[in-house]
Amino acid sequence: MKTDHPFFSIITASLNCVDTIRDTIDSIAEQTFSQLEHLIIDGGSTDGTLAVIKDAARYHRISYLSERDDGIADALNKGIRMAKGQYMLVLQADDRLISRDVCEKVYPVAVGQTYDIVSYPVLKIGQNGKMTPFNPIKTPWWYHFKTTFPHSGAFVHKRVFERIGGFKKEISIALDYDFFYRALDSASCSVLIQSMPAAVIGCNGVSSNSNYLRKRLREEHLIQKANEKRLMWKFMQLIFRQIYVPYKLTSTRRKLPSR
């Protein structure tokens, strides 16, 4: 249940995800911590997703909006503008909080509002159903090369969005990488990394789908070009891409099931 003065705002962007969104909703509705709100921004689903959201809203205090949008970033930005909480968490429609007391455990860590970002590990479900950890990276300069925080485990204070704005609509896959790059680089946001897994993320999202790998790699390159101003890091990024991109494409092909 949410309150009129939530501390956490959990934002979900949905589009035709009828098979998974109920688990997402239930994992938030069952939280033992009450000072939270769940905002669902639906892109005009046609597969029954909206019916699931409306049914859940009969029993839980869910705020939702369903209309055509310009993609995930546009939907999340709408949710950010609606949010009333101090910290925001993006939990997509095939993700779920790992237990009923996640927000209750995060609250004592975040209540002082000292840190701009409080980052937790998540567990990622592979195509074979196996769960693997996706941990925040503690190396402070790693964002120059790859994303450092799993989005569904990152509680971001509202002041970060006030400083750097929201998600860029022209980025369709690596929007979290761009956001955290700007937060760490231009805004010098403070970060606290925790060890408790906070969420389970599915394999249906575009950022987890191997079919979108080439596009994600291209977007990461464009994000680095747009955000990085220092020649040393530009040079290091060039070297990194020459090694990482061929490795990633080759290793992904090896993991694909044979026909």
N, C-alpha and C positions, 0 to 999 in steps of 0.2 A: 504494500500500500504506500502511496506517496502522501506527502503532507503539503500544506500551503507554503511551507518554508523549507524546501528540500536542501540537503547538503550535497547530494549527488544527483546529477542529471544523466540518465543513461539514454543514449540516442541510437535508434535502429533505423537504417534505411532498408526498405523492402521493395521487391518487385518480383511477383510470381514465384513465391517461395512457400507455397502452401504446405509442403512436406516437412518443413523445418521450423517455421516461425513460432509454432506453438511451444516448442521446447525452449526457445529463446524467451518468450513471454513468461512462461511458467518459472523459469530460473530466476527472473527478476521479481515476479509477484510473490514468490515464496521466501524472499529475503527476510531475515529476522530484524534487520535494521529498517526503521520506518521512514527516516528522513530522506527519501529518494523519490524521484519521478521517472517514469518511462515515457519517452517521446518516440512515436513510430511515424516515420515519414515514408509513405507509400507512393510509388511512382505511377499509380493507376493500374494495379494488378488486375488480371482477367481470369485467374486460375482458381479463385476461391480464397486467396490470401486475405482479402479485405473482409470477407465473412468471418474468418478466424479472428481477425483483429477486433471486429465489432462484437463478436461473441465474448471474447476475453474482457472487453471493456465493460461488459455488463456486470462483471464480478470484481474487476480490479480497476483502480483509478489510473487509466491509461489515457494519455493525450495523443491523438492521431490525426493525420492529415493525409488525404489521398488525392493526388492530382498529377498530371504529367509534369515531368521535370527534365532537367538537362544532364541527368546522370547522378552518380553516387555523391559526388562533391556538392552538387546543388542541393540534393536532399539533406545531406548532413548540415550544410550551412543554414537551411531552414530550421532544422532542429536546434542548432546553436542559438539562433535568434529567439526561439521559443523558450529556451532553457532558463530556469530560475536558480539552479544549483550553483554552488561554489566550485565544485569539481565536475568535469564532464568525462564520461566514458563512452566510447563508440563500441557497441556490441551488435554485430551484424546478424542478419536473419538466419544464418546457419551456425551461429555461436551461442554459447550459454555460459553463465557463471558456474563455476565448478562445484559450489556448495551453497547452502542456504545462508551461511554466515560470512560470506565474502565481504560484503559492505560493512558489516559489523566489525570485522577485523581491520579493514582499511581505515575506518573512521578515526581510531585513536592515533594512527600514524599521520593522517591528513588534517586533523581538526585544528592544529595550530596554523595551518595555511602558510607554512614556511617555504615549502617547495612548490615550484611551478608545475613540475611533473613528478608523480609518484608512479613508478613503473614496476610491474609484476610479470613473472613468467606466465606463459600459457601453454596448454597442451594442444598439439596439432594432430588432427585425425588424418591419416593418409588414405589413399585410395583402397588400401588393403584392410582398413579399419584399425591399424596399429597407431597408437598414440606416441608422439615424440615431443620432447620439450622444446619450446622456443623461448630462450632466455634473453632478457635484456643484456646488452653488451656494455660492460663497465668502462672499457677503453674510451676516454672522453673525445678522441679525435676520429673514431671509427665512422661517424656519420658522413665523413668526406667520401666514403667508399660505398657503404651499404646502410640500410635502415638499422637503427639501433634498438628500437623498442617495438615489441608486438603491440599492435594498435588496440586489440581487445584487452590488454592488460595495463594500459596507460591511462591513469587518472590525471587529467589536465585541468589546471585552474583556469577559471574564466578570464583572468587577466592576460593569459597568453594569447587568447583570441583577440582581446582588445589591443594588444601590442602588434601582432603580425597579421591580423585578419583571419579568415577562415581557410577552407580548402579551395584549391584552384580548379575551376570547372573544366579547363582544357586538359587536365590530367585524369585519365580514366582508371588507371590501375595503381600506380605508385603514388597516389595522392598523400598517403600517410608519410612516405619518405620525404616528399617535398615539405610537408608541414613541419615535421620534426627537424629537418635540415634548417629551415628558417628559424625555428624556435631555438635551436642550439647555437646557430652561427650568428645571425643578425641580432637576435634578442638575448643571447647569452643566458637562457633559462636555467634555473637551478633544478637539479634532478636528484631524487632519492630512489635507489634501486633496492627492491625487496626480493626475498627468495620464495615466498609462498605463491604457488600457482593460483591464478585468479579466474581463469576461464578455459573453456575447451572450444577450439575453433574448428569449423568444418573445412571440407576440401572442395566446396562448391563455389566459393567466391572467386572472382577473377584473379586476385593476387595469389591464390593457392593453386590455380589451374595451370598445368604444364602447357596447355594449348596456347596460353597467352604469354609464355615466357619471353619470346622475342620482343613483343611489344613492351613488356615490363622493363626489359633490359634497355630498350631504346629510350623509354621514358626516364629511367634512372640517369642515363647519359645527359638528356636534355635538362633534367633538374640540376645536375652538377654544373652544367654550362651556365644556366640561368642564375644560380645562387653563389657560385664560387668566384671570388674576385682576386684571390692571391695566386701568383704564378707558381709558387712551390707546390701548392695543392693541386693546381691544374695539371702540372707535370706528373705528380704522383698518381692522379686519377687516370691519366693516359696510360701509364705503365700498368696500373691495376686492371684496366679494361682489357688490355692486350692479353693478359693471363687469365682473368676471371671469366670473360665471356665465352671463349672456346671451351674452357673447362666446364662451365655450367651447361652449355648446350650439349656437350658430349655426355656428361653424367646423366642428364635428364633423358636423353635417348636410350641410354642403357637401362634406365628404370622402367621405361614403358613396357607393358606386357606384350608378348609376341602374339600375332594373330593366328 
